[in-house]
Amino acid sequence: MGLKHSDITAILGPVDETLMAELLATGATASELAEAIAWVNNDEALIGEGRHLPAGRVAALIDILTPEEDEEE
């Protein structure tokens, strides 16, 4: 079953409407969101455990949750 507003706020806390809509549009589950959060917060440790980089909905969530770096150089 896909994410609900309550799942997102339980995992991430309050988020703006745009982020909420983007997350809901992925069709991901709460467990996939939790996995994406783990990758965003600690990808080196997960790779060190031998885990492969995720694909599919988890990868889409990671893209949404990863802050874009400024390209002001």
Buried (B, 14 or more C-beta within 10 A) or exposed (E): EBBEEEBBEEBBEEBEEEEBEBBBEBEBBBEBBBBBBBBBEEBEEBEEEEEEEBEEBBBBBBEBBEEEEEEEE
